[in-house]
Amino acid sequence: MLTFPLSGSSSELVIDVLTMVLTDGKPLDRAYSHNFSGRQLPPAELARITTVTGDILRRLNLYCELVDIQASDIERMGSKLLNGWHLFHELDLPKMEYALPVDQDDFAQKLAEAKTKPALWDGCPEWLDDIGAAQLGEKWPAERAALAMPPKRYIRANSLKASREELKQRLTKELVATNEVEGVESALEVRSDSALFKTAAFKEGFFEQQDAGSQLVAAAVDAKPGMRVVDACAGAGGKTLHIAAQMQGKGRLLAMDVEQWKLDNLKARARRAGAHNVETRIIASSKTIKRLKLTADRVLLDVPCSGLGVLKRNPDAKWRDTPERLPILMELQKDILQSYSRMVKVGGILVYATCSIMPDENRNQVDAFLAANPHFSFIDDEEILVSEHGFDGFYLARMERVSEA
């Protein structure tokens, strides 16, 4: 966290980003892109701005409670929120023009009261606290607290171009400090506020920014050179590129998605990474899946989900989402699992994954699928909990097709 206050101009930038997220409903990454575009800010100052913005969003209801404002008032009363944030972290107040004051006696009283309310202290909205308690029981308080912490910064060494140790040495020469991550052989944790995407190592495709938990999901696919592999919900392709590295560029790797712009981004990333065996294909209709029936050695289904395991990294989601969205997502997951599993050939492996920590999206979905599809057998699964690993939260399950039907 910060050791000295934000400048007035940086404080205004934080307010502008928060306004876009909370008033205009923009995703946090787009709000950053819009407000940082064209500004020549030093990497360290960018890191300070994103640190404050992220922390405010992770515990938005707490900070709003302490200064007695509503999130919807952020554009008008953002300076008061920023002052409260600085008081909470025992920093001098930022020098903002026309800043709204905070009554420090009232702040101290509200702070004492907030410490007696665990969900509020962890920045958890009521709807999420209810779901978490119902789904995870005694595990939930630790997960709720872990999701309020800032995320660490991880990268994946691209083994098509360099080993993890070679990447670490190269980044050291570019003044980027990293540590190896125990239990994730491809991962490095970035320990400095470096401009990663400006390094020569990034531009030459030696690494991708990817959470260590996400790297465990791709590793579970265990793709081998020469295989036919399908990443059927590829998105922008972080896991696709990891799988391509497993395959050493040999074999056929088909990345599929329903949105063409994501696949276009993936193509650019694949070129930079030297992943020449990646082929992209838009899912235009169910016929796209039917044509691939019983053809794949491996199929990864990283399905759309609530994202409740990655709230450290995407804290704006919990102020945008509602509990009504979860059943809709679960029905979509069920449909994808049933339909896309047809691509797995006999003896092939199906990997189901989410970035959620909720059993209804995870093991419960897998159990229901297996009950309806006896031609698949369960191999194993892994629950990557935020409180236990320090990574983002993920779930993965591996199943083998034992017969055609």
C-alpha positions in Angstrom: 0.0 0.0 0.0 1.1 3.7 -0.3 3.6 5.3 2.1 2.7 8.9 1.1 -0.5 10.5 -0.3 -1.6 10.7 -3.9 -1.0 14.0 -5.6 -4.0 16.1 -6.4 -3.9 15.2 -10.1 -3.6 11.5 -9.4 -6.5 11.8 -6.9 -8.7 13.4 -9.6 -7.7 10.5 -12.0 -8.9 8.0 -9.4 -12.2 9.8 -9.1 -12.6 9.9 -12.9 -12.0 6.1 -13.2 -14.4 5.4 -10.3 -17.0 7.6 -11.9 -16.8 5.7 -15.2 -17.1 2.4 -13.4 -19.8 3.2 -10.8 -21.9 5.8 -12.7 -21.4 4.9 -16.3 -21.2 1.1 -15.8 -17.9 0.7 -17.7 -15.6 -2.3 -16.8 -12.5 -1.2 -14.8 -10.0 -2.1 -17.5 -11.8 0.1 -20.1 -12.0 2.9 -17.5 -8.3 2.7 -17.0 -7.6 2.7 -20.8 -9.8 5.7 -21.4 -8.3 7.8 -18.6 -4.7 6.8 -19.1 -4.7 7.2 -22.9 -2.4 10.0 -24.0 -1.0 10.6 -20.6 2.7 10.2 -20.0 2.6 9.0 -16.4 5.6 7.2 -14.9 5.0 3.5 -14.3 5.3 4.0 -10.5 2.6 6.6 -10.5 0.3 4.5 -12.6 0.9 1.7 -10.1 -0.1 4.0 -7.2 -3.3 5.1 -9.0 -4.3 1.6 -9.8 -3.5 0.4 -6.3 -5.8 3.1 -4.7 -8.6 2.5 -7.2 -8.5 -1.2 -6.8 -8.5 -1.1 -3.1 -11.4 1.3 -3.0 -13.4 -1.0 -5.3 -12.5 -4.1 -3.3 -14.0 -2.5 -0.2 -16.2 0.2 -1.7 -19.1 -0.2 0.7 -16.7 0.1 3.7 -15.1 3.3 2.5 -18.5 4.8 1.6 -19.9 3.9 5.0 -17.0 5.6 6.7 -17.5 8.9 5.0 -21.3 8.6 4.7 -21.8 8.7 1.0 -23.4 6.5 -1.7 -21.4 4.9 -4.5 -23.8 6.7 -6.9 -22.5 10.0 -5.6 -18.9 9.4 -6.6 -18.6 12.0 -9.3 -19.9 14.7 -6.9 -18.4 13.5 -3.7 -15.3 11.5 -4.8 -12.9 13.9 -3.0 -14.6 13.0 0.3 -14.1 9.3 -0.5 -10.4 9.9 -1.3 -9.9 11.8 1.9 -11.5 9.0 3.8 -9.4 6.4 2.1 -6.2 8.3 3.1 -7.5 8.7 6.7 -8.2 4.9 6.9 -4.6 4.2 5.8 -3.2 6.8 8.1 -1.8 9.0 5.3 -1.7 12.8 5.0 -4.7 14.0 2.9 -4.1 14.7 -0.8 -3.9 18.3 -1.9 -7.1 18.4 -4.0 -8.7 21.6 -5.2 -12.3 22.0 -3.7 -12.0 18.8 -1.7 -14.9 17.9 0.6 -13.8 17.5 4.3 -14.3 14.5 6.5 -15.4 14.9 10.1 -12.6 12.9 11.8 -14.5 12.2 15.0 -17.4 10.8 13.1 -15.0 8.9 10.9 -13.3 7.3 14.0 -16.7 6.3 15.4 -17.8 4.7 12.1 -14.5 2.9 11.9 -14.9 1.3 15.3 -18.4 0.2 14.3 -17.2 -1.2 11.0 -14.6 -3.4 12.7 -17.5 -5.3 14.3 -19.1 -6.1 11.0 -16.9 -8.7 9.2 -18.7 -8.6 5.8 -18.6 -4.8 5.7 -15.0 -4.8 6.7 -14.2 -7.2 3.8 -16.0 -5.0 1.4 -18.6 -7.7 0.6 -22.1 -6.7 -0.6 -25.0 -8.5 1.1 -26.0 -10.5 -1.9 -22.5 -12.0 -2.3 -22.2 -12.7 1.4 -25.4 -14.6 1.4 -24.3 -16.7 -1.7 -20.9 -17.3 -0.3 -22.2 -18.5 3.1 -24.7 -20.8 1.5 -22.2 -22.3 -0.9 -19.0 -22.5 1.1 -20.2 -22.6 4.7 -17.3 -22.3 7.2 -14.8 -21.8 4.3 -16.5 -18.5 3.3 -15.1 -16.0 5.9 -11.5 -16.8 4.9 -12.4 -16.6 1.2 -14.3 -13.3 1.7 -11.3 -11.8 3.5 -8.9 -13.1 0.9 -10.9 -11.5 -1.9 -10.5 -8.1 -0.3 -6.7 -8.3 -0.6 -4.8 -6.8 -3.6 -3.8 -9.3 -6.2 -0.3 -10.3 -6.9 1.2 -9.9 -10.3 2.1 -13.1 -12.2 3.5 -13.9 -15.6 4.0 -17.1 -17.5 7.2 -18.0 -19.1 6.7 -18.9 -22.8 8.6 -22.1 -23.1 8.5 -21.8 -26.9 11.1 -19.1 -26.5 12.7 -19.4 -23.0 12.7 -21.4 -19.8 11.4 -19.8 -16.6 15.0 -19.3 -15.4 16.1 -17.8 -18.7 13.2 -15.4 -18.5 14.0 -14.5 -14.9 17.6 -13.6 -15.9 16.5 -11.6 -18.9 13.9 -9.6 -16.9 16.6 -8.9 -14.2 18.7 -7.2 -16.9 15.6 -5.1 -17.7 15.3 -4.1 -14.0 12.2 -6.3 -13.5 12.4 -8.1 -10.1 10.7 -11.6 -10.0 10.4 -14.6 -7.8 9.7 -18.2 -8.9 6.3 -19.5 -7.8 6.3 -22.8 -5.9 4.0 -25.4 -7.4 3.5 -23.6 -10.7 6.5 -24.4 -12.9 5.8 -21.8 -15.6 5.0 -18.9 -13.2 7.0 -15.9 -12.0 5.7 -13.3 -9.5 6.6 -9.8 -10.4 7.9 -7.9 -7.4 8.5 -4.5 -8.9 6.3 -1.8 -10.3 7.8 -2.2 -13.7 6.2 -1.3 -17.0 6.0 -5.0 -18.1 4.5 -4.4 -21.5 7.3 -2.0 -22.5 10.1 -4.6 -21.9 11.9 -6.1 -24.8 11.1 -9.5 -23.3 7.4 -8.9 -23.7 7.6 -7.4 -27.1 9.5 -10.5 -28.3 7.0 -12.9 -26.8 9.0 -14.4 -24.0 6.1 -14.1 -21.5 2.4 -13.4 -21.0 0.8 -11.8 -18.0 -1.3 -14.6 -16.5 -2.4 -15.4 -12.9 -0.7 -18.5 -11.4 -4.0 -20.1 -10.7 -5.0 -19.7 -14.4 -1.7 -21.4 -15.3 -2.6 -24.4 -13.2 -5.8 -24.8 -15.3 -4.0 -24.9 -18.6 -1.3 -27.2 -17.1 -4.1 -29.7 -16.3 -4.9 -30.1 -20.0 -1.6 -31.9 -20.3 -1.5 -31.5 -24.1 1.3 -33.3 -25.9 3.1 -32.5 -29.2 1.1 -33.8 -32.1 -2.2 -33.9 -30.4 -5.5 -32.4 -31.7 -6.6 -30.0 -29.0 -9.6 -27.7 -28.7 -9.9 -24.7 -26.4 -13.6 -24.1 -27.0 -14.1 -21.0 -24.9 -10.8 -19.4 -25.7 -11.6 -15.7 -25.2 -8.4 -13.7 -25.7 -6.4 -16.8 -25.4 -4.2 -16.8 -22.3 -4.7 -20.5 -21.7 -4.6 -21.3 -25.5 -1.1 -19.9 -25.7 -0.1 -21.9 -22.6 -1.4 -25.1 -24.3 0.5 -24.2 -27.5 3.7 -24.1 -25.5 2.9 -27.5 -24.0 2.5 -28.9 -27.5 5.9 -27.3 -28.5 4.1 -25.9 -31.6 3.4 -29.4 -32.9 -0.1 -30.7 -33.6 -3.3 -28.8 -34.1 -4.7 -26.4 -31.5 -8.1 -25.0 -32.3 -9.2 -21.9 -30.4 -12.9 -21.2 -30.6 -15.2 -18.5 -29.2 -18.5 -16.8 -30.0 -16.9 -13.3 -30.3 -14.6 -12.6 -33.3 -12.8 -9.6 -31.7 -11.4 -11.9 -29.0 -10.1 -14.3 -31.6 -8.5 -11.4 -33.5 -6.7 -10.4 -30.3 -5.6 -14.0 -29.9 -4.1 -14.1 -33.4 -1.9 -11.2 -32.6 -0.8 -12.7 -29.3 -0.1 -16.0 -31.0 2.2 -14.3 -33.6 4.2 -12.6 -30.9 4.5 -15.8 -28.8 5.6 -17.9 -31.8 2.6 -20.2 -31.4 2.2 -21.2 -35.0 0.0 -24.2 -34.5 -2.9 -22.1 -33.2 -6.0 -21.9 -35.5 -9.0 -19.7 -34.6 -12.6 -20.5 -35.4 -15.7 -18.5 -34.6 -18.6 -20.6 -33.2 -21.3 -19.5 -35.6 -23.9 -22.2 -34.7 -24.2 -25.7 -33.3 -23.0 -27.0 -36.6 -19.5 -25.8 -35.8 -19.4 -28.2 -32.9 -21.1 -31.1 -34.6 -18.4 -31.1 -37.4 -15.8 -31.8 -34.7 -17.6 -34.7 -33.1 -15.2 -37.3 -31.6 -12.1 -35.7 -33.0 -10.2 -34.1 -30.1 -7.6 -35.6 -27.8 -8.2 -32.8 -25.4 -11.0 -30.3 -25.0 -10.8 -27.4 -22.6 -14.1 -25.8 -21.5 -13.2 -22.7 -19.6 -16.8 -21.7 -19.4 -18.5 -18.4 -18.8 -19.0 -18.0 -15.0 -19.7 -15.6 -12.2 -16.0 -14.7 -11.9 -16.4 -14.9 -8.1 -12.9 -16.3 -7.8 -11.2 -13.3 -9.4 -12.8 -10.5 -7.5 -9.4 -9.3 -6.2 -8.4 -8.6 -9.8 -11.9 -7.5 -11.1 -13.4 -5.8 -8.0 -15.8 -3.8 -10.0 -17.8 -6.9 -10.8 -19.3 -7.2 -7.3 -20.9 -3.8 -7.6 -22.3 -4.5 -11.1 -23.5 -8.1 -10.7 -26.7 -9.4 -9.0 -27.7 -12.8 -7.6 -30.2 -13.2 -10.4 -27.3 -13.7 -12.9 -25.9 -16.9 -11.3 -28.8 -19.2 -12.4 -28.6 -17.9 -16.0 -24.8 -18.6 -16.0 -25.3 -22.1 -14.6 -27.7 -23.0 -17.3 -25.3 -21.8 -19.9 -22.5 -23.8 -18.3 -24.7 -26.9 -18.4 -25.5 -26.4 -22.0 -21.9 -25.8 -23.0 -20.7 -28.9 -21.1 -23.3 -31.1 -22.7 -22.9 -29.8 -26.2 -19.1 -29.2 -26.5 -18.2 -32.5 -24.8 -19.2 -34.2 -28.1 -15.8 -33.1 -29.6 -13.8 -35.4 -27.3 -12.8 -38.7 -28.9 -12.8 -42.0 -27.1 -9.8 -42.0 -24.8 -9.6 -38.2 -24.9 -9.8 -35.9 -21.9 -12.3 -33.2 -21.2 -11.2 -30.4 -18.9 -14.0 -28.3 -17.3 -12.9 -25.0 -15.7 -14.3 -21.9 -14.1 -12.8 -18.8 -12.4 -15.4 -19.3 -9.6 -15.1 -20.8 -6.2 -18.8 -21.6 -5.9 -19.7 -25.4 -5.9 -22.9 -24.9 -7.9 -20.7 -23.7 -10.8 -18.0 -26.3 -10.2 -18.2 -29.8 -8.8 -22.0 -29.8 -8.7 -22.1 -29.1 -12.5 -19.5 -31.9 -13.1 -21.5 -34.4 -11.0 -24.7 -33.6 -12.9 -23.0 -34.0 -16.2 -21.4 -37.3 -15.3 -24.8 -38.6 -14.0 -26.4 -37.8 -17.4 -23.4 -39.0 -19.5 -22.1 -42.4 -18.4 -19.8 -42.5 -21.4 -17.5 -40.1 -19.5 -15.6 -41.1 -16.3 -14.3 -38.8 -13.6 -10.5 -38.6 -13.3 -9.8 -35.8 -10.7 -10.5 -32.2 -9.9 -8.9 -29.3 -8.1 -10.3 -26.4 -6.2 -7.9 -23.4 -6.2 -9.1 -21.3 -3.2 -8.0 -17.7 -2.9 -7.3 -18.0 0.9 -5.2 -21.2 0.5 -3.0 -20.3 -2.5 -2.9 -16.6 -2.7 -3.7 -16.9 -6.4 -7.1 -16.0 -8.0 -9.8 -18.6 -7.4 -10.3 -21.4 -10.0 -11.8 -24.8 -10.4 -10.9 -27.6 -12.8 -12.1 -31.1 -13.4 -10.8 -33.7 -15.8 -13.0 -36.4 -17.3 -12.2 -39.1 -19.9 -14.5 -40.3 -22.6 -14.7 -44.1 -22.3 -17.1 -44.8 -25.1 -18.9 -43.0 -27.9 -22.3 -43.1 -26.1 
